[in-house]
Amino acid sequence: MATDTTPETKEARTPVIENPRKDAYWLAPTTTIVVLVVFIIYATIRAFMGRYFATYNEGENFPWLAPMRLQPHYWSPFYSPYIPVHLRIGAWPISAALYVMILPLAFRLSCYFCRRVYYRAFFQDPGACAVRELFKHRHYTGETRWPTKIFNLHRYTFYIAVILVGFHWWHLYNAFFYTEAGQVHVGAGLGTLIFLIDTLALTLYTFSCHAFRHLIGGAVNWFSKAGWRYKTWRWVSWLNEYHGQFFWISLVTVMCADLYVYLVASGVFLDPRFF
């Protein structure tokens, strides 16, 4: 008669190695912390600054605009869409960026890839594969309890992100115009190129999202008869493989686009024109 020889006692089990990895696994989460902290500090400063977010006057007269012979039509993505509501808390004016930055923040913080990144970097949960977690979980509940349950809203923040992508394309369109001597002309400068790269990066990041992949291919039981949905799902699935890269690229490009607008609007830098 066959007998079960599998060890049952705790003493007979293979001991768990505290940290079996000897490579520089810590390099990735450390780099993540540095990049995210720099972005958070920069974005916070710009959000509370409340000025130098456009290089031309549109609808309102921005007194902080540096005098320029030629005004390119650039608008910071941190202040888009612009909500001209001038509220104050005492003597402190509320920046227009604070009304809108919560929207892309909600999309990124609930992003599956982003959560893996900051779980590993800031909470060491875990720091990397085959590395013991910093905090032990007695009962893992995933996203079924507060506060992680709020991450289930990610599929809905995707729709908000799509609207923001639309505003990015609108500002890219405007970036092909400039004002000189009161007349609007068609042209392109260095800022136009930066806006193009940023818009493409954000578009790829948004539409490579798991939520969009599910929206296209979810609830389909017979792919061979799904037609365009199956073809689109395969294309989005391919994009999804690079979702993490698009996350980092779009994070850097949106900061660069805002920084460029700040430099031009404040008169620190003159926008080179291609035509």
Buried (B, 14 or more C-beta within 10 A) or exposed (E): EEEEEEEEEEEEEEEEEEEEEEEEBBEBBEEBBEBBEEBEEBBEEBBEBBBBBBBBEEEEEBEEBBEBEBBBBBBBBBBBBBEEEEEEEEEEEBBBBBBBBEBBEBBBBBBBBBBEBBBBBEEBBBBBEEBEEEEEEEEEEEBEEEEEEEBEEBBEBBEBBBEBBEBBBBBBEBBBBBBEEEEEEEBBBBBBBBBBBBBBBBBBBBBBBBBBBBBBBEEEEEEEEBEEBBEBBEBBBEBBEEBBBBBBBBBBBBBBBBBBBBBBBBEEBBBEBEE
